[in-house]
Amino acid sequence: MTTYTVSAGQTSSGITLSSGDQEYVLSGGTTISTTVSSGGTEYVSSGGTASFTTVYYSGTEDVLSGG
């Protein structure tokens, strides 16, 4: 299980989340081409950006208002 945090001014690219992995995209943070598969979760806060995310096999993407 790995937890990633993408803070303001940071960009992550090409991360794959699975089986307990989590990624938090905070306000001002950006993710590009994240893959969320079974058991993985991506949380996008208000003001955060997630582009070209692929969610499959019971993965979860939780986007708050303004994200």
C-alpha positions in Angstrom: 0.0 0.0 0.0 1.4 3.3 -1.1 0.1 6.9 -0.5 1.0 9.7 -2.9 0.3 13.4 -2.2 0.4 15.9 -5.0 0.7 19.4 -3.5 0.2 22.8 -5.0 2.7 23.4 -7.8 3.5 19.7 -8.2 2.6 17.4 -11.1 2.6 13.6 -11.1 2.4 11.5 -14.3 1.9 7.9 -15.2 1.1 6.5 -11.7 -0.8 3.3 -11.3 -2.9 2.8 -8.1 -4.1 -0.6 -7.0 -4.9 -2.7 -4.0 -4.9 -0.1 -1.2 -2.9 2.6 -3.0 -4.1 6.1 -2.6 -3.3 9.4 -4.3 -4.4 12.8 -2.9 -4.4 15.7 -5.3 -4.5 18.9 -3.3 -5.5 22.3 -4.4 -3.1 23.5 -7.1 -1.7 20.0 -7.7 -2.0 18.2 -11.1 -2.0 14.5 -12.1 -1.7 13.3 -15.7 -2.4 9.8 -17.0 -3.1 8.1 -13.7 -4.5 4.6 -13.8 -6.8 3.5 -10.9 -7.4 -0.2 -10.8 -8.9 -2.6 -8.3 -8.6 -1.4 -4.7 -6.9 1.9 -5.7 -8.4 5.4 -4.9 -7.6 8.8 -6.2 -8.9 11.8 -4.3 -9.0 15.2 -6.1 -9.6 18.2 -3.8 -11.2 21.4 -4.8 -8.7 23.2 -7.0 -6.9 20.0 -7.9 -6.7 18.8 -11.5 -6.7 15.2 -12.8 -6.3 14.8 -16.5 -6.6 11.6 -18.6 -7.3 9.4 -15.6 -8.4 5.8 -16.3 -10.5 4.0 -13.7 -11.3 0.3 -14.0 -11.8 -3.0 -12.2 -13.5 -1.4 -9.1 -11.0 1.4 -8.8 -12.3 4.7 -7.3 -11.9 8.4 -8.2 -13.4 10.8 -5.7 -13.6 14.4 -7.0 -14.7 17.1 -4.7 -16.7 20.1 -5.9 -14.3 22.4 -7.8 -11.8 19.6 -8.5 
